Amino acid sequence: MSKSTYETMPFHLETERLILRPWAESDAAAFCALLAERGKETPTVERIRTAIAELLTATESTGIALLPIQRRAEGDFIGYCGLIIGRSSVEEPEIAYELFQRAQGHGYATEAAGAVLDAAVATGRKRLWATVGAWNTPSFRVLEKLGFERDHVSTEDNGEVVWLTRSLP
Ligand SMILES: CC(C)(COP(=O)(O)OP(=O)(O)OC[C@H]1O[C@@H](n2cnc3c(N)ncnc32)[C@H](O)[C@@H]1OP(=O)(O)O)[C@@H](O)C(=O)NCCC(=O)NCCS
């Protein structure tokens, strides 16, 4: 289905402490450092530039986006939050987020995801999903605070994935 069924998601979101805005090429180094924290293979900055271009292209066809999160006071990039097709669909996308370790534990993910939830409502969507590794207690807590409920569990090569959902608005 084309994005025309829904309004395009707003790409500039502001909360009390955070700004979410579109990707810039200058985010590549920080995005690279964020992915490096996962402790697996670190992608090159060049690879990340391509990934950013791919995210922007995907957004043109889906009308939904992952957005970099910047702290308003410090002006620094602390991670991303947004909507993706992921394991779901463009009609009922997934909410996704990831923060630098140094930025975790301050309520930023909940604050950013709350703004993304409002942005999803603004597109006219009626349901969101989230898929979370069964071990990921902090992520479950974020989703619980946002009113998501557990729906079912699927099994993948690297473990159990819990599917949570929230009806909108
Ligand atoms: C998941 C993630 C985005 C959360 O970011 P955050 O800004 O720290 O989240 P918040 O501060 O908004 O909320 C986290 C909640 O989890 C709780 N929490 C954190 N660690 C916990 C633990 N080990 N056990 C129980 N609760 C925990 C916090 O206390 C907080 O709940 P509270 O407000 O009731 O106190 C961050 O941990 C992250 O980037 N993880 C790596 C990437 C990832 O897993 N992304 C999600 C994939 S589905």
PDBQT file of the ligand as one rigid body, heavy atoms in Angstrom, charges set to zero:
ROOT
HETATM    1  C1  LIG A 201      16.085   0.762  25.625  1.00  0.00    +0.000 C 
HETATM    2  C2  LIG A 201      16.721   2.146  25.784  1.00  0.00    +0.000 C 
HETATM    3  C3  LIG A 201      16.468   2.959  24.523  1.00  0.00    +0.000 C 
HETATM    4  C4  LIG A 201      16.110   2.832  26.990  1.00  0.00    +0.000 C 
HETATM    5  O1  LIG A 201      16.599   4.190  27.059  1.00  0.00    +0.000 OA
HETATM    6  P1  LIG A 201      16.452   5.088  28.383  1.00  0.00    +0.000 P 
HETATM    7  O2  LIG A 201      16.487   6.508  27.962  1.00  0.00    +0.000 OA
HETATM    8  O3  LIG A 201      17.419   4.647  29.398  1.00  0.00    +0.000 OA
HETATM    9  O4  LIG A 201      14.968   4.711  28.841  1.00  0.00    +0.000 OA
HETATM   10  P2  LIG A 201      14.105   5.507  29.934  1.00  0.00    +0.000 P 
HETATM   11  O5  LIG A 201      15.023   6.155  30.907  1.00  0.00    +0.000 OA
HETATM   12  O6  LIG A 201      13.110   6.354  29.225  1.00  0.00    +0.000 OA
HETATM   13  O7  LIG A 201      13.311   4.303  30.620  1.00  0.00    +0.000 OA
HETATM   14  C5  LIG A 201      13.990   3.118  30.998  1.00  0.00    +0.000 C 
HETATM   15  C6  LIG A 201      13.200   2.434  32.083  1.00  0.00    +0.000 C 
HETATM   16  O8  LIG A 201      13.722   1.114  32.279  1.00  0.00    +0.000 OA
HETATM   17  C7  LIG A 201      14.110   0.962  33.638  1.00  0.00    +0.000 C 
HETATM   18  N1  LIG A 201      15.243   0.046  33.666  1.00  0.00    +0.000 N 
HETATM   19  C8  LIG A 201      16.463   0.237  33.123  1.00  0.00    +0.000 A 
HETATM   20  N2  LIG A 201      17.242  -0.845  33.366  1.00  0.00    +0.000 NA
HETATM   21  C9  LIG A 201      16.483  -1.720  34.030  1.00  0.00    +0.000 A 
HETATM   22  C10 LIG A 201      16.711  -3.026  34.561  1.00  0.00    +0.000 A 
HETATM   23  N3  LIG A 201      17.875  -3.645  34.377  1.00  0.00    +0.000 N 
HETATM   24  N4  LIG A 201      15.704  -3.648  35.201  1.00  0.00    +0.000 NA
HETATM   25  C11 LIG A 201      14.513  -3.037  35.379  1.00  0.00    +0.000 A 
HETATM   26  N5  LIG A 201      14.232  -1.788  34.900  1.00  0.00    +0.000 NA
HETATM   27  C12 LIG A 201      15.202  -1.154  34.232  1.00  0.00    +0.000 A 
HETATM   28  C13 LIG A 201      14.428   2.347  34.105  1.00  0.00    +0.000 C 
HETATM   29  O9  LIG A 201      14.395   2.436  35.508  1.00  0.00    +0.000 OA
HETATM   30  C14 LIG A 201      13.295   3.133  33.439  1.00  0.00    +0.000 C 
HETATM   31  O10 LIG A 201      12.054   2.900  34.067  1.00  0.00    +0.000 OA
HETATM   32  P3  LIG A 201      11.449   3.942  35.162  1.00  0.00    +0.000 P 
HETATM   33  O11 LIG A 201      11.202   5.238  34.453  1.00  0.00    +0.000 OA
HETATM   34  O12 LIG A 201      10.210   3.282  35.618  1.00  0.00    +0.000 OA
HETATM   35  O13 LIG A 201      12.487   4.104  36.234  1.00  0.00    +0.000 OA
HETATM   36  C15 LIG A 201      18.251   2.041  25.997  1.00  0.00    +0.000 C 
HETATM   37  O14 LIG A 201      18.476   1.181  27.066  1.00  0.00    +0.000 OA
HETATM   38  C16 LIG A 201      19.006   1.541  24.780  1.00  0.00    +0.000 C 
HETATM   39  O15 LIG A 201      19.348   2.311  23.894  1.00  0.00    +0.000 OA
HETATM   40  N6  LIG A 201      19.311   0.236  24.719  1.00  0.00    +0.000 N 
HETATM   41  C17 LIG A 201      20.057  -0.333  23.620  1.00  0.00    +0.000 C 
HETATM   42  C18 LIG A 201      19.251  -0.385  22.338  1.00  0.00    +0.000 C 
HETATM   43  C19 LIG A 201      17.930  -1.089  22.499  1.00  0.00    +0.000 C 
HETATM   44  O16 LIG A 201      17.831  -2.071  23.214  1.00  0.00    +0.000 OA
HETATM   45  N7  LIG A 201      16.900  -0.574  21.822  1.00  0.00    +0.000 N 
HETATM   46  C20 LIG A 201      15.572  -1.134  21.885  1.00  0.00    +0.000 C 
HETATM   47  C21 LIG A 201      15.433  -2.290  20.965  1.00  0.00    +0.000 C 
HETATM   48  S1  LIG A 201      13.768  -2.960  21.072  1.00  0.00    +0.000 SA
ENDROOT
TORSDOF 0
